[in-house]
Amino acid sequence: MKSIFALLLLSLFGLDVSAQKALFVDDNGLNAANSDTMISALNSCAKNALGITAFDRWNIKDSSGIAPTNLQMSKYDIVIWYCSTDGVGLRIWNESTAGNPTLVSYIQSGKPLWVIGQDILYDQYVAPSTFKSGEFAYDYLGLSSYDVQSYMNDAGKGVPQLDRLNWSAASASFPSSIKWTFSELWYVDGCTPRAGTFEMYKMGPKGYALEGAVPMFHNLSSTSKISVMSSFFDIALIDSYKNRRDFMGTGIKYLLTKTSGVMNQNTVQNFGIIPNPSCDGLVSITGLSPFSTITVYNAVGSIVFNQTSGAASLKISLEGLPKGIYTVRVTANNGQWSCKPLCIH
């Protein structure tokens, strides 16, 4: 007889007190094969030491539609909430834009959450929509708006690939691009983050109708102890077994590292830009913490400079760029960041 609290152990390794344990919450009532693909990838992650040594599965469908409690989730180092392509009746929402209260309690405990799947937002919203305080999408996913969706807003094409954004020094461990088992992927959600949420991948390639729309984020806050990463695409549909496994492993390691370190780190120092304004684009960025990443954006948000520095200052050359106002963003190794304007005249 099925128990509503049954955890389906996927028996990987013998556990010890130092093991990194993950809980895979299967909130997918539509495509069982995709859940099996994800479980296979997680199994391989554990066997290859890609971030975890063991994981358990909570199948909501087999638990009479009931999600795990905060107490049950708190026993794990990370929770992965998987919705595949199912956009109806998801327990992540619990029929409310405020989100599932047991999941909210888990997030507030300071442990990391990874939300994965297409049509997650569609369960409660239709694009375009804006979010506000008190809504799960705003408070915990770290989003200000739900903007577009592939296939629905690109004349029925679908997004061919995702391209990595260099949001921090850790970004290089993720693949530079993501492609699919299909030529294009439908129903990938593009959103706008609120302040403090990192953009991780954008839709591409160049020339695609929704190029630049962002479907993956990390809401990371040391003050509120929140660490929620959201991938609004189905990782089960990445183009190969190895790429699925490596992407999952990289994401898990990233979340465990970022969460464990950020709580005891200071925010980015008040860095300086000398001279500012600059007449020739030759400037020094000062007051850097070790291994900070300096990114410069033009007025339309395109990256014109990106470099990581281990020193307290870095001389950069923006010679040849048009005159105007640019944004300099410094991202510390702990994931915290600050921005300042730079004028080139």
ABEGO torsion letter per residue (X at the ends): XBBAABBBBAGABBBBAABBBBBBBBABAABAAAAAAAAAAAAAAAAAGBGBABBBBBBAAAAGGBBBBAAAAAABABBBBBAEABABGBAAAGGBAAEBAAAAAAAAAGBBBBBBEBGAAAAABBOBBBBBBGBAAAAAAGBABBABBBGAAAGGAEBABBBBBBABAAAAABBABBBBABABBBGBBBBBBBBGBBBABBBOBBGBAABGBBABBBBBBAAAGBBBBBBABBAAABABAAAAAAAAAAAAAAAAAAAAAAAABBBBBBBBBOBOBBAAGBBBBBGBBBGBBBBBBBAAGBBABBBBBABABBBBBABGBBBEBBBBBBBBAAGBBBBBBBBBX
